[in-house]
Amino acid sequence: MNVPKPILERTLSAKIDEIGDGIAIALTDSILDLADDYEEFDEARSDVKGLFPKTFFYMS
């Protein structure tokens, strides 16, 4: 990872873990947060996705 993990975690308010050759970004500690405030989760997800090129994430 080129940017130090603590800087990314503070900037994104997210937890970042390296898994194998990839990176996992957790936007919340609880899956229930999605039910409680989906709009806030969706905004955070959009913010994170905006940091990557449009073709970075594969959606099937």
Predicted model as a PDB file, atoms N, CA, C, CB and O in Angstrom, pLDDT in the B-factor column:
MODEL        1                                                                  
ATOM      1  N   MET A   1       0.862  -1.168   0.000  1.00 53.00           N  
ATOM      2  CA  MET A   1       0.000   0.000   0.000  1.00 53.00           C  
ATOM      3  C   MET A   1       0.905   1.226   0.000  1.00 53.00           C  
ATOM      4  CB  MET A   1      -0.979   0.001   1.231  1.00 53.00           C  
ATOM      5  O   MET A   1       1.787   1.347   0.850  1.00 53.00           O  
ATOM      6  N   ASN A   2       0.690   2.140  -0.953  1.00 59.00           N  
ATOM      7  CA  ASN A   2       1.558   3.305  -1.089  1.00 59.00           C  
ATOM      8  C   ASN A   2       1.334   4.358  -0.007  1.00 59.00           C  
ATOM      9  CB  ASN A   2       1.354   3.928  -2.435  1.00 59.00           C  
ATOM     10  O   ASN A   2       2.295   4.957   0.477  1.00 59.00           O  
ATOM     11  N   VAL A   3       0.084   4.592   0.377  1.00 56.00           N  
ATOM     12  CA  VAL A   3      -0.234   5.573   1.405  1.00 56.00           C  
ATOM     13  C   VAL A   3      -0.278   4.856   2.748  1.00 56.00           C  
ATOM     14  CB  VAL A   3      -1.588   6.294   1.105  1.00 56.00           C  
ATOM     15  O   VAL A   3      -0.889   3.793   2.853  1.00 56.00           O  
ATOM     16  N   PRO A   4       0.356   5.414   3.777  1.00 63.00           N  
ATOM     17  CA  PRO A   4       0.353   4.756   5.084  1.00 63.00           C  
ATOM     18  C   PRO A   4      -1.073   4.492   5.578  1.00 63.00           C  
ATOM     19  CB  PRO A   4       1.110   5.609   6.105  1.00 63.00           C  
ATOM     20  O   PRO A   4      -1.940   5.363   5.516  1.00 63.00           O  
ATOM     21  N   LYS A   5      -1.288   3.282   6.064  1.00 68.00           N  
ATOM     22  CA  LYS A   5      -2.607   2.850   6.510  1.00 68.00           C  
ATOM     23  C   LYS A   5      -3.252   3.790   7.524  1.00 68.00           C  
ATOM     24  CB  LYS A   5      -2.508   1.484   7.100  1.00 68.00           C  
ATOM     25  O   LYS A   5      -4.440   4.080   7.376  1.00 68.00           O  
ATOM     26  N   PRO A   6      -2.549   4.286   8.547  1.00 68.00           N  
ATOM     27  CA  PRO A   6      -3.196   5.196   9.505  1.00 68.00           C  
ATOM     28  C   PRO A   6      -3.758   6.467   8.859  1.00 68.00           C  
ATOM     29  CB  PRO A   6      -2.208   5.584  10.579  1.00 68.00           C  
ATOM     30  O   PRO A   6      -4.802   6.968   9.277  1.00 68.00           O  
ATOM     31  N   ILE A   7      -3.063   6.987   7.839  1.00 65.00           N  
ATOM     32  CA  ILE A   7      -3.552   8.177   7.151  1.00 65.00           C  
ATOM     33  C   ILE A   7      -4.835   7.859   6.404  1.00 65.00           C  
ATOM     34  CB  ILE A   7      -2.492   8.724   6.184  1.00 65.00           C  
ATOM     35  O   ILE A   7      -5.790   8.633   6.459  1.00 65.00           O  
ATOM     36  N   LEU A   8      -4.869   6.738   5.711  1.00 65.00           N  
ATOM     37  CA  LEU A   8      -6.084   6.335   5.007  1.00 65.00           C  
ATOM     38  C   LEU A   8      -7.230   6.100   5.981  1.00 65.00           C  
ATOM     39  CB  LEU A   8      -5.830   5.074   4.182  1.00 65.00           C  
ATOM     40  O   LEU A   8      -8.358   6.519   5.724  1.00 65.00           O  
ATOM     41  N   GLU A   9      -6.952   5.437   7.087  1.00 65.00           N  
ATOM     42  CA  GLU A   9      -8.009   5.143   8.059  1.00 65.00           C  
ATOM     43  C   GLU A   9      -8.588   6.427   8.635  1.00 65.00           C  
ATOM     44  CB  GLU A   9      -7.471   4.256   9.191  1.00 65.00           C  
ATOM     45  O   GLU A   9      -9.802   6.522   8.815  1.00 65.00           O  
ATOM     46  N   ARG A  10      -7.753   7.412   8.927  1.00 68.00           N  
ATOM     47  CA  ARG A  10      -8.260   8.698   9.446  1.00 68.00           C  
ATOM     48  C   ARG A  10      -9.033   9.438   8.369  1.00 68.00           C  
ATOM     49  CB  ARG A  10      -7.099   9.580   9.961  1.00 68.00           C  
ATOM     50  O   ARG A  10     -10.101   9.986   8.640  1.00 68.00           O  
ATOM     51  N   THR A  11      -8.513   9.460   7.160  1.00 65.00           N  
ATOM     52  CA  THR A  11      -9.142  10.188   6.066  1.00 65.00           C  
ATOM     53  C   THR A  11     -10.496   9.578   5.702  1.00 65.00           C  
ATOM     54  CB  THR A  11      -8.225  10.201   4.845  1.00 65.00           C  
ATOM     55  O   THR A  11     -11.464  10.303   5.473  1.00 65.00           O  
ATOM     56  N   LEU A  12     -10.561   8.264   5.648  1.00 67.00           N  
ATOM     57  CA  LEU A  12     -11.781   7.586   5.214  1.00 67.00           C  
ATOM     58  C   LEU A  12     -12.704   7.220   6.363  1.00 67.00           C  
ATOM     59  CB  LEU A  12     -11.430   6.351   4.451  1.00 67.00           C  
ATOM     60  O   LEU A  12     -13.842   6.808   6.132  1.00 67.00           O  
ATOM     61  N   SER A  13     -12.242   7.359   7.579  1.00 71.00           N  
ATOM     62  CA  SER A  13     -12.993   6.851   8.741  1.00 71.00           C  
ATOM     63  C   SER A  13     -13.359   5.394   8.511  1.00 71.00           C  
ATOM     64  CB  SER A  13     -14.277   7.700   8.996  1.00 71.00           C  
ATOM     65  O   SER A  13     -14.503   4.986   8.710  1.00 71.00           O  
ATOM     66  N   ALA A  14     -12.387   4.632   8.097  1.00 77.00           N  
ATOM     67  CA  ALA A  14     -12.596   3.234   7.768  1.00 77.00           C  
ATOM     68  C   ALA A  14     -11.443   2.400   8.305  1.00 77.00           C  
ATOM     69  CB  ALA A  14     -12.740   3.046   6.250  1.00 77.00           C  
ATOM     70  O   ALA A  14     -10.364   2.917   8.596  1.00 77.00           O  
ATOM     71  N   LYS A  15     -11.691   1.105   8.431  1.00 82.00           N  
ATOM     72  CA  LYS A  15     -10.643   0.172   8.840  1.00 82.00           C  
ATOM     73  C   LYS A  15     -10.111  -0.512   7.582  1.00 82.00           C  
ATOM     74  CB  LYS A  15     -11.183  -0.884   9.881  1.00 82.00           C  
ATOM     75  O   LYS A  15     -10.878  -0.997   6.751  1.00 82.00           O  
ATOM     76  N   ILE A  16      -8.799  -0.539   7.461  1.00 81.00           N  
ATOM     77  CA  ILE A  16      -8.177  -1.101   6.274  1.00 81.00           C  
ATOM     78  C   ILE A  16      -7.281  -2.259   6.682  1.00 81.00           C  
ATOM     79  CB  ILE A  16      -7.374  -0.026   5.504  1.00 81.00           C  
ATOM     80  O   ILE A  16      -6.433  -2.127   7.565  1.00 81.00           O  
ATOM     81  N   ASP A  17      -7.486  -3.406   6.019  1.00 84.00           N  
ATOM     82  CA  ASP A  17      -6.672  -4.595   6.283  1.00 84.00           C  
ATOM     83  C   ASP A  17      -6.141  -5.141   4.967  1.00 84.00           C  
ATOM     84  CB  ASP A  17      -7.493  -5.681   7.034  1.00 84.00           C  
ATOM     85  O   ASP A  17      -6.844  -5.170   3.957  1.00 84.00           O  
ATOM     86  N   GLU A  18      -4.898  -5.567   4.999  1.00 82.00           N  
ATOM     87  CA  GLU A  18      -4.328  -6.239   3.841  1.00 82.00           C  
ATOM     88  C   GLU A  18      -4.634  -7.727   3.970  1.00 82.00           C  
ATOM     89  CB  GLU A  18      -2.785  -5.981   3.728  1.00 82.00           C  
ATOM     90  O   GLU A  18      -4.355  -8.353   4.992  1.00 82.00           O  
ATOM     91  N   ILE A  19      -5.214  -8.273   2.908  1.00 83.00           N  
ATOM     92  CA  ILE A  19      -5.574  -9.691   2.882  1.00 83.00           C  
ATOM     93  C   ILE A  19      -4.964 -10.285   1.622  1.00 83.00           C  
ATOM     94  CB  ILE A  19      -7.142  -9.902   2.920  1.00 83.00           C  
ATOM     95  O   ILE A  19      -5.399  -9.983   0.511  1.00 83.00           O  
ATOM     96  N   GLY A  20      -3.958 -11.126   1.798  1.00 83.00           N  
ATOM     97  CA  GLY A  20      -3.260 -11.668   0.633  1.00 83.00           C  
ATOM     98  C   GLY A  20      -2.680 -10.543  -0.192  1.00 83.00           C  
ATOM     99  O   GLY A  20      -1.933  -9.711   0.322  1.00 83.00           O  
ATOM    100  N   ASP A  21      -3.022 -10.512  -1.481  1.00 79.00           N  
ATOM    101  CA  ASP A  21      -2.545  -9.459  -2.374  1.00 79.00           C  
ATOM    102  C   ASP A  21      -3.527  -8.300  -2.471  1.00 79.00           C  
ATOM    103  CB  ASP A  21      -2.286 -10.025  -3.754  1.00 79.00           C  
ATOM    104  O   ASP A  21      -3.314  -7.374  -3.255  1.00 79.00           O  
ATOM    105  N   GLY A  22      -4.606  -8.338  -1.683  1.00 80.00           N  
ATOM    106  CA  GLY A  22      -5.620  -7.299  -1.779  1.00 80.00           C  
ATOM    107  C   GLY A  22      -5.753  -6.486  -0.506  1.00 80.00           C  
ATOM    108  O   GLY A  22      -5.017  -6.676   0.462  1.00 80.00           O  
ATOM    109  N   ILE A  23      -6.705  -5.585  -0.537  1.00 79.00           N  
ATOM    110  CA  ILE A  23      -6.983  -4.712   0.596  1.00 79.00           C  
ATOM    111  C   ILE A  23      -8.477  -4.758   0.876  1.00 79.00           C  
ATOM    112  CB  ILE A  23      -6.506  -3.250   0.321  1.00 79.00           C  
ATOM    113  O   ILE A  23      -9.291  -4.626  -0.038  1.00 79.00           O  
ATOM    114  N   ALA A  24      -8.836  -4.945   2.142  1.00 84.00           N  
ATOM    115  CA  ALA A  24     -10.231  -4.899   2.569  1.00 84.00           C  
ATOM    116  C   ALA A  24     -10.471  -3.568   3.276  1.00 84.00           C  
ATOM    117  CB  ALA A  24     -10.581  -6.108   3.504  1.00 84.00           C  
ATOM    118  O   ALA A  24      -9.711  -3.180   4.164  1.00 84.00           O  
ATOM    119  N   ILE A  25     -11.527  -2.878   2.878  1.00 84.00           N  
ATOM    120  CA  ILE A  25     -11.887  -1.602   3.493  1.00 84.00           C  
ATOM    121  C   ILE A  25     -13.237  -1.782   4.166  1.00 84.00           C  
ATOM    122  CB  ILE A  25     -11.926  -0.438   2.436  1.00 84.00           C  
ATOM    123  O   ILE A  25     -14.241  -2.028   3.497  1.00 84.00           O  
ATOM    124  N   ALA A  26     -13.264  -1.660   5.491  1.00 87.00           N  
ATOM    125  CA  ALA A  26     -14.511  -1.784   6.259  1.00 87.00           C  
ATOM    126  C   ALA A  26     -15.004  -0.386   6.611  1.00 87.00           C  
ATOM    127  CB  ALA A  26     -14.302  -2.646   7.556  1.00 87.00           C  
ATOM    128  O   ALA A  26     -14.310   0.370   7.292  1.00 87.00           O  
ATOM    129  N   LEU A  27     -16.195  -0.047   6.150  1.00 85.00           N  
ATOM    130  CA  LEU A  27     -16.751   1.283   6.391  1.00 85.00           C  
ATOM    131  C   LEU A  27     -17.508   1.369   7.696  1.00 85.00           C  
ATOM    132  CB  LEU A  27     -17.656   1.675   5.263  1.00 85.00           C  
ATOM    133  O   LEU A  27     -17.830   2.466   8.153  1.00 85.00           O  
ATOM    134  N   THR A  28     -17.800   0.229   8.306  1.00 85.00           N  
ATOM    135  CA  THR A  28     -18.534   0.193   9.562  1.00 85.00           C  
ATOM    136  C   THR A  28     -18.123  -1.035  10.354  1.00 85.00           C  
ATOM    137  CB  THR A  28     -20.056   0.197   9.313  1.00 85.00           C  
ATOM    138  O   THR A  28     -17.676  -2.029   9.780  1.00 85.00           O  
ATOM    139  N   ASP A  29     -18.271  -0.971  11.652  1.00 85.00           N  
ATOM    140  CA  ASP A  29     -17.956  -2.128  12.488  1.00 85.00           C  
ATOM    141  C   ASP A  29     -19.120  -3.103  12.580  1.00 85.00           C  
ATOM    142  CB  ASP A  29     -17.560  -1.672  13.878  1.00 85.00           C  
ATOM    143  O   ASP A  29     -18.940  -4.256  12.974  1.00 85.00           O  
ATOM    144  N   SER A  30     -20.319  -2.643  12.217  1.00 88.00           N  
ATOM    145  CA  SER A  30     -21.508  -3.469  12.378  1.00 88.00           C  
ATOM    146  C   SER A  30     -22.360  -3.445  11.110  1.00 88.00           C  
ATOM    147  CB  SER A  30     -22.332  -2.991  13.581  1.00 88.00           C  
ATOM    148  O   SER A  30     -22.660  -2.374  10.583  1.00 88.00           O  
ATOM    149  N   ILE A  31     -22.741  -4.602  10.628  1.00 88.00           N  
ATOM    150  CA  ILE A  31     -23.606  -4.698   9.456  1.00 88.00           C  
ATOM    151  C   ILE A  31     -24.958  -4.045   9.724  1.00 88.00           C  
ATOM    152  CB  ILE A  31     -23.797  -6.165   9.050  1.00 88.00           C  
ATOM    153  O   ILE A  31     -25.651  -3.634   8.793  1.00 88.00           O  
ATOM    154  N   LEU A  32     -25.327  -3.952  10.987  1.00 91.00           N  
ATOM    155  CA  LEU A  32     -26.607  -3.329  11.355  1.00 91.00           C  
ATOM    156  C   LEU A  32     -26.618  -1.830  11.063  1.00 91.00           C  
ATOM    157  CB  LEU A  32     -26.901  -3.566  12.835  1.00 91.00           C  
ATOM    158  O   LEU A  32     -27.688  -1.231  10.953  1.00 91.00           O  
ATOM    159  N   ASP A  33     -25.442  -1.223  10.938  1.00 85.00           N  
ATOM    160  CA  ASP A  33     -25.376   0.199  10.594  1.00 85.00           C  
ATOM    161  C   ASP A  33     -26.042   0.477   9.246  1.00 85.00           C  
ATOM    162  CB  ASP A  33     -23.917   0.670  10.565  1.00 85.00           C  
ATOM    163  O   ASP A  33     -26.582   1.560   9.025  1.00 85.00           O  
ATOM    164  N   LEU A  34     -25.999  -0.502   8.355  1.00 87.00           N  
ATOM    165  CA  LEU A  34     -26.636  -0.323   7.054  1.00 87.00           C  
ATOM    166  C   LEU A  34     -28.137  -0.174   7.201  1.00 87.00           C  
ATOM    167  CB  LEU A  34     -26.315  -1.496   6.135  1.00 87.00           C  
ATOM    168  O   LEU A  34     -28.750   0.649   6.521  1.00 87.00           O  
ATOM    169  N   ALA A  35     -28.736  -0.961   8.082  1.00 89.00           N  
ATOM    170  CA  ALA A  35     -30.177  -0.868   8.315  1.00 89.00           C  
ATOM    171  C   ALA A  35     -30.526   0.403   9.077  1.00 89.00           C  
ATOM    172  CB  ALA A  35     -30.676  -2.094   9.084  1.00 89.00           C  
ATOM    173  O   ALA A  35     -31.568   1.011   8.830  1.00 89.00           O  
ATOM    174  N   ASP A  36     -29.668   0.802   9.994  1.00 92.00           N  
ATOM    175  CA  ASP A  36     -29.944   1.981  10.814  1.00 92.00           C  
ATOM    176  C   ASP A  36     -29.833   3.282  10.026  1.00 92.00           C  
ATOM    177  CB  ASP A  36     -28.997   2.020  11.993  1.00 92.00           C  
ATOM    178  O   ASP A  36     -30.636   4.195  10.219  1.00 92.00           O  
ATOM    179  N   ASP A  37     -28.836   3.373   9.134  1.00 90.00           N  
ATOM    180  CA  ASP A  37     -28.634   4.609   8.383  1.00 90.00           C  
ATOM    181  C   ASP A  37     -27.968   4.289   7.052  1.00 90.00           C  
ATOM    182  CB  ASP A  37     -27.780   5.620   9.193  1.00 90.00           C  
ATOM    183  O   ASP A  37     -26.781   4.553   6.860  1.00 90.00           O  
ATOM    184  N   TYR A  38     -28.742   3.718   6.138  1.00 92.00           N  
ATOM    185  CA  TYR A  38     -28.193   3.292   4.852  1.00 92.00           C  
ATOM    186  C   TYR A  38     -27.635   4.481   4.063  1.00 92.00           C  
ATOM    187  CB  TYR A  38     -29.270   2.574   4.029  1.00 92.00           C  
ATOM    188  O   TYR A  38     -26.610   4.353   3.394  1.00 92.00           O  
ATOM    189  N   GLU A  39     -28.300   5.625   4.137  1.00 92.00           N  
ATOM    190  CA  GLU A  39     -27.854   6.793   3.374  1.00 92.00           C  
ATOM    191  C   GLU A  39     -26.435   7.214   3.768  1.00 92.00           C  
ATOM    192  CB  GLU A  39     -28.825   7.961   3.583  1.00 92.00           C  
ATOM    193  O   GLU A  39     -25.624   7.558   2.908  1.00 92.00           O  
ATOM    194  N   GLU A  40     -26.140   7.186   5.063  1.00 88.00           N  
ATOM    195  CA  GLU A  40     -24.795   7.550   5.524  1.00 88.00           C  
ATOM    196  C   GLU A  40     -23.767   6.536   5.027  1.00 88.00           C  
ATOM    197  CB  GLU A  40     -24.753   7.640   7.067  1.00 88.00           C  
ATOM    198  O   GLU A  40     -22.678   6.911   4.592  1.00 88.00           O  
ATOM    199  N   PHE A  41     -24.120   5.240   5.094  1.00 87.00           N  
ATOM    200  CA  PHE A  41     -23.227   4.199   4.587  1.00 87.00           C  
ATOM    201  C   PHE A  41     -22.982   4.388   3.094  1.00 87.00           C  
ATOM    202  CB  PHE A  41     -23.815   2.800   4.860  1.00 87.00           C  
ATOM    203  O   PHE A  41     -21.844   4.316   2.630  1.00 87.00           O  
ATOM    204  N   ASP A  42     -24.064   4.633   2.339  1.00 89.00           N  
ATOM    205  CA  ASP A  42     -23.948   4.784   0.894  1.00 89.00           C  
ATOM    206  C   ASP A  42     -23.073   5.979   0.532  1.00 89.00           C  
ATOM    207  CB  ASP A  42     -25.331   4.936   0.264  1.00 89.00           C  
ATOM    208  O   ASP A  42     -22.304   5.918  -0.427  1.00 89.00           O  
ATOM    209  N   GLU A  43     -23.186   7.058   1.290  1.00 88.00           N  
ATOM    210  CA  GLU A  43     -22.345   8.233   1.060  1.00 88.00           C  
ATOM    211  C   GLU A  43     -20.876   7.907   1.333  1.00 88.00           C  
ATOM    212  CB  GLU A  43     -22.806   9.409   1.948  1.00 88.00           C  
ATOM    213  O   GLU A  43     -20.000   8.293   0.559  1.00 88.00           O  
ATOM    214  N   ALA A  44     -20.606   7.198   2.429  1.00 85.00           N  
ATOM    215  CA  ALA A  44     -19.224   6.804   2.757  1.00 85.00           C  
ATOM    216  C   ALA A  44     -18.663   5.887   1.680  1.00 85.00           C  
ATOM    217  CB  ALA A  44     -19.165   6.103   4.134  1.00 85.00           C  
ATOM    218  O   ALA A  44     -17.505   6.022   1.285  1.00 85.00           O  
ATOM    219  N   ARG A  45     -19.481   4.958   1.208  1.00 86.00           N  
ATOM    220  CA  ARG A  45     -19.034   4.032   0.157  1.00 86.00           C  
ATOM    221  C   ARG A  45     -18.712   4.802  -1.122  1.00 86.00           C  
ATOM    222  CB  ARG A  45     -20.115   2.955  -0.124  1.00 86.00           C  
ATOM    223  O   ARG A  45     -17.707   4.523  -1.777  1.00 86.00           O  
ATOM    224  N   SER A  46     -19.545   5.754  -1.476  1.00 87.00           N  
ATOM    225  CA  SER A  46     -19.304   6.559  -2.675  1.00 87.00           C  
ATOM    226  C   SER A  46     -18.020   7.379  -2.536  1.00 87.00           C  
ATOM    227  CB  SER A  46     -20.500   7.490  -2.944  1.00 87.00           C  
ATOM    228  O   SER A  46     -17.260   7.520  -3.494  1.00 87.00           O  
ATOM    229  N   ASP A  47     -17.787   7.915  -1.342  1.00 83.00           N  
ATOM    230  CA  ASP A  47     -16.560   8.681  -1.100  1.00 83.00           C  
ATOM    231  C   ASP A  47     -15.328   7.811  -1.309  1.00 83.00           C  
ATOM    232  CB  ASP A  47     -16.558   9.262   0.323  1.00 83.00           C  
ATOM    233  O   ASP A  47     -14.366   8.239  -1.946  1.00 83.00           O  
ATOM    234  N   VAL A  48     -15.353   6.602  -0.782  1.00 82.00           N  
ATOM    235  CA  VAL A  48     -14.217   5.691  -0.923  1.00 82.00           C  
ATOM    236  C   VAL A  48     -14.047   5.286  -2.382  1.00 82.00           C  
ATOM    237  CB  VAL A  48     -14.405   4.440  -0.037  1.00 82.00           C  
ATOM    238  O   VAL A  48     -12.934   5.322  -2.908  1.00 82.00           O  
ATOM    239  N   LYS A  49     -15.129   4.904  -3.035  1.00 83.00           N  
ATOM    240  CA  LYS A  49     -15.037   4.501  -4.439  1.00 83.00           C  
ATOM    241  C   LYS A  49     -14.516   5.630  -5.309  1.00 83.00           C  
ATOM    242  CB  LYS A  49     -16.395   4.041  -4.948  1.00 83.00           C  
ATOM    243  O   LYS A  49     -13.860   5.379  -6.321  1.00 83.00           O  
ATOM    244  N   GLY A  50     -14.800   6.880  -4.926  1.00 82.00           N  
ATOM    245  CA  GLY A  50     -14.338   8.021  -5.690  1.00 82.00           C  
ATOM    246  C   GLY A  50     -12.832   8.218  -5.658  1.00 82.00           C  
ATOM    247  O   GLY A  50     -12.282   8.958  -6.473  1.00 82.00           O  
ATOM    248  N   LEU A  51     -12.170   7.564  -4.729  1.00 78.00           N  
ATOM    249  CA  LEU A  51     -10.714   7.653  -4.636  1.00 78.00           C  
ATOM    250  C   LEU A  51     -10.002   6.732  -5.625  1.00 78.00           C  
ATOM    251  CB  LEU A  51     -10.269   7.325  -3.231  1.00 78.00           C  
ATOM    252  O   LEU A  51      -8.787   6.821  -5.797  1.00 78.00           O  
ATOM    253  N   PHE A  52     -10.763   5.848  -6.273  1.00 78.00           N  
ATOM    254  CA  PHE A  52     -10.197   4.850  -7.180  1.00 78.00           C  
ATOM    255  C   PHE A  52     -10.670   5.129  -8.605  1.00 78.00           C  
ATOM    256  CB  PHE A  52     -10.598   3.413  -6.742  1.00 78.00           C  
ATOM    257  O   PHE A  52     -11.696   5.781  -8.799  1.00 78.00           O  
ATOM    258  N   PRO A  53      -9.925   4.638  -9.611  1.00 83.00           N  
ATOM    259  CA  PRO A  53     -10.388   4.786 -10.993  1.00 83.00           C  
ATOM    260  C   PRO A  53     -11.750   4.095 -11.169  1.00 83.00           C  
ATOM    261  CB  PRO A  53      -9.342   4.193 -11.986  1.00 83.00           C  
ATOM    262  O   PRO A  53     -12.050   3.117 -10.484  1.00 83.00           O  
ATOM    263  N   LYS A  54     -12.573   4.617 -12.099  1.00 82.00           N  
ATOM    264  CA  LYS A  54     -13.926   4.081 -12.308  1.00 82.00           C  
ATOM    265  C   LYS A  54     -13.926   2.581 -12.598  1.00 82.00           C  
ATOM    266  CB  LYS A  54     -14.602   4.817 -13.453  1.00 82.00           C  
ATOM    267  O   LYS A  54     -14.856   1.882 -12.196  1.00 82.00           O  
ATOM    268  N   THR A  55     -12.924   2.084 -13.274  1.00 83.00           N  
ATOM    269  CA  THR A  55     -12.892   0.664 -13.661  1.00 83.00           C  
ATOM    270  C   THR A  55     -12.219  -0.221 -12.606  1.00 83.00           C  
ATOM    271  CB  THR A  55     -12.166   0.507 -14.993  1.00 83.00           C  
ATOM    272  O   THR A  55     -12.009  -1.410 -12.845  1.00 83.00           O  
ATOM    273  N   PHE A  56     -11.882   0.340 -11.456  1.00 78.00           N  
ATOM    274  CA  PHE A  56     -11.155  -0.419 -10.427  1.00 78.00           C  
ATOM    275  C   PHE A  56     -12.004  -1.528  -9.826  1.00 78.00           C  
ATOM    276  CB  PHE A  56     -10.683   0.512  -9.323  1.00 78.00           C  
ATOM    277  O   PHE A  56     -11.505  -2.630  -9.599  1.00 78.00           O  
ATOM    278  N   PHE A  57     -13.292  -1.251  -9.562  1.00 75.00           N  
ATOM    279  CA  PHE A  57     -14.170  -2.230  -8.919  1.00 75.00           C  
ATOM    280  C   PHE A  57     -14.945  -2.993  -9.971  1.00 75.00           C  
ATOM    281  CB  PHE A  57     -15.134  -1.545  -7.934  1.00 75.00           C  
ATOM    282  O   PHE A  57     -15.555  -2.396 -10.858  1.00 75.00           O  
ATOM    283  N   TYR A  58     -14.923  -4.299  -9.873  1.00 69.00           N  
ATOM    284  CA  TYR A  58     -15.640  -5.165 -10.795  1.00 69.00           C  
ATOM    285  C   TYR A  58     -17.005  -5.514 -10.217  1.00 69.00           C  
ATOM    286  CB  TYR A  58     -14.831  -6.443 -11.088  1.00 69.00           C  
ATOM    287  O   TYR A  58     -17.094  -6.013  -9.096  1.00 69.00           O  
ATOM    288  N   MET A  59     -18.047  -5.260 -10.957  1.00 61.00           N  
ATOM    289  CA  MET A  59     -19.399  -5.617 -10.512  1.00 61.00           C  
ATOM    290  C   MET A  59     -19.947  -6.637 -11.489  1.00 61.00           C  
ATOM    291  CB  MET A  59     -20.338  -4.356 -10.421  1.00 61.00           C  
ATOM    292  O   MET A  59     -19.985  -6.383 -12.693  1.00 61.00           O  
ATOM    293  N   SER A  60     -20.371  -7.788 -10.987  1.00 50.00           N  
ATOM    294  CA  SER A  60     -20.909  -8.810 -11.876  1.00 50.00           C  
ATOM    295  C   SER A  60     -22.420  -8.759 -11.894  1.00 50.00           C  
ATOM    296  CB  SER A  60     -20.435 -10.195 -11.456  1.00 50.00           C  
ATOM    297  O   SER A  60     -23.056  -9.550 -12.591  1.00 50.00           O  
TER     298      SER A  60                                                      
ENDMDL                                                                          
END                                                                             
